[in-house]
Amino acid sequence: ASSPRAATASWRGTPYAPQFRLLLRSFTLLKPDMARRVLLSLGISTCSVVALLGTLSSASRVELGRPLYTDKDAPIYDRVADLLSKMTLQEKIVQTYAPYGAFDVEAFGATSVGMMSINPATKCASCTPEQLVQARNKIQATLVNGSRLHIPGSFSQEALHSATKGGTVFPELVTQGSSWDPELVENIASAVAAEARMTGVDVAFSPVLNQWVDSRFGRLQEGFSENPTLTAAYAVAAANGFQGPQPAGKWAPMAQDKVVALGKHYAAYGAAIGGLNGAPAELSERTLREFFLKSWKAFAKAGGKGAMTAHNTVLDRPCHANP
């Protein structure tokens, strides 16, 4: 192109413009002279480079020397790989921590932490939503500003049928399940997700995919149904409601009113002997796979991103210690 203006016009409106811009973002990590030589070797003129770099906003470019993981426009998996390569062993270990009770943010200020339950962490069980957000943001600021790599923490919340004090309270899952209406369940999950996200929560402890086979079990109201086919249909609906469309086995960006759906409890939690919470689940592998895992398979195929392990043993192995 004879000029920056002409170069911009020649690339805009072509199907290759997005890919070319991504290529240029990668080249900004190189030293200027090296980037120029590589681009020229591809037959791209200096004028074209200047013009197209000008079309990239400063927010979408990776500045020279700036870590790739800080570029919000870069592919998620590339950002994760870049961040992991820079983390120390201790920084990786604390990402497996998920304190549920009292939380001392100063203990993790230099390393950040994986996930916190928002009410105990903020000591805000009786706070208004506004107070909860303020307390949550104070913790997040300490983690981001204090940690070496500025890694934010994740905030979770129990969200079976509501997400915050002062929020909408829907019927328990057993009542939702009796509606035989997956669309209704998806709409409820979507509403709960939106209210959770507005208070700074990004992970919802929901849905419960247990199938209760003993009426003595004390958490019966938390599950949709004792039927694997019906529960599987609700698992898909809840995953879509909480998260929006998500690919199975991969991560994709979520909308600002969505949260990660963390299903529970994996697996066969409702099969505890005598209906006792945490008692062993004595069952055959065939029953486990055909009856208790059917809803989990549907949840995973729908893009469900999280799972809380059950408190019992399955096939004589504790779920928390089963690789």
Secondary structure, DSSP 4 states (H G I P E B T S, - for coil): --SHHHHHHHHTTSTTHHHHHHHHHHHTTS-HHHHHHHHHHTT--HHHHHHHHHHS-TTTS--TT--GGG-TTS-HHHHHHHHHHH--HHHHHHTT----S---GGGGTTT--SEEEHHHHHT-TT--HHHHHHHHHHHHHHHHHHSTT-PPPEEEEE-SS--STTS--PPPHHHHHTTT-HHHHHHHHHHHHHHHHHTT--EEE--B------TT-TTGGGSS-S-HHHHHHHHHHHHHHHH-S--TTS-----TT--EEEEEEETTGGGBGGG-TT--B---HHHIIIIISHHHHHHHHTT--EEEEPSSEETTEEGGG--
